[in-house]
Amino acid sequence: MVQAIINLGEHEDRILNILKGKFGLKNKSDAVNLVIEKYGEEFLEPELRPEYVNKLKKIKRQKGKQFKSVYGLKKHIENAKV
């Protein structure tokens, strides 16, 4: 475990005290850890699995069929095999 001395303003100190009470935490250190945990989840993006990256690349390479009109699209949908 790493220990750190931090300087907090009055407002930040109040916020940590509120978090302590709201979540039933033992001390301000637990409150700081909670804030870091919550913020870290939102801020840091998880790494994408390589399989998913490959799947995205395949989708990007695919070319869709182009239609000259809505009528052509409708005709294509009606004649599509299920």
C-alpha positions in Angstrom: 0.0 0.0 0.0 1.2 3.5 -0.9 0.8 6.3 1.5 0.5 9.9 0.5 0.0 13.2 2.2 -2.4 15.4 0.3 -3.6 19.0 0.9 -7.4 19.4 0.6 -9.4 22.5 0.5 -12.3 23.0 2.9 -14.8 22.2 0.2 -13.0 19.0 -0.8 -12.8 18.0 2.9 -16.6 18.4 3.2 -17.2 16.2 0.2 -15.0 13.4 1.6 -16.9 13.6 4.9 -20.2 13.4 3.1 -19.0 10.4 1.1 -17.8 8.8 4.3 -21.3 9.1 5.8 -23.2 8.2 2.7 -21.3 5.0 2.0 -20.5 4.1 5.6 -16.7 4.3 5.1 -14.3 4.2 8.0 -12.0 7.1 7.0 -11.2 9.7 4.4 -8.7 7.3 2.8 -11.5 5.0 1.9 -13.5 7.9 0.5 -10.6 9.0 -1.7 -10.2 5.4 -2.9 -14.0 5.3 -3.7 -13.7 8.5 -5.8 -10.7 7.2 -7.6 -12.4 3.9 -8.4 -15.6 5.6 -9.7 -13.6 8.2 -11.7 -11.2 5.6 -13.1 -14.1 3.5 -14.5 -15.5 6.5 -16.4 -12.2 8.1 -17.5 -10.2 5.1 -18.5 -11.4 3.1 -21.5 -11.0 -0.6 -21.3 -8.8 -2.3 -23.9 -10.7 -3.9 -26.8 -10.2 -7.6 -27.2 -8.1 -8.4 -30.4 -11.0 -10.6 -31.7 -13.3 -7.6 -31.5 -10.8 -5.3 -33.3 -10.5 -7.9 -36.1 -14.2 -8.1 -36.4 -14.5 -4.3 -36.7 -11.9 -4.3 -39.4 -13.8 -6.9 -41.4 -17.0 -4.9 -41.1 -15.2 -1.7 -42.3 -13.9 -3.6 -45.4 -17.4 -4.8 -46.4 -19.2 -2.9 -49.0 -22.9 -2.7 -49.0 -25.2 -2.7 -52.0 -26.1 0.7 -53.3 -29.6 1.6 -54.6 -30.5 4.3 -57.0 -33.9 4.8 -55.4 -36.1 3.8 -52.5 -38.1 1.8 -54.9 -35.0 -0.3 -55.8 -34.3 -0.9 -52.1 -38.0 -1.9 -51.5 -37.9 -4.3 -54.5 -34.6 -5.8 -53.1 -36.1 -6.4 -49.7 -39.3 -7.9 -51.1 -37.3 -10.4 -53.2 -34.8 -11.3 -50.4 -34.7 -14.9 -49.3 -35.4 -15.5 -45.6 
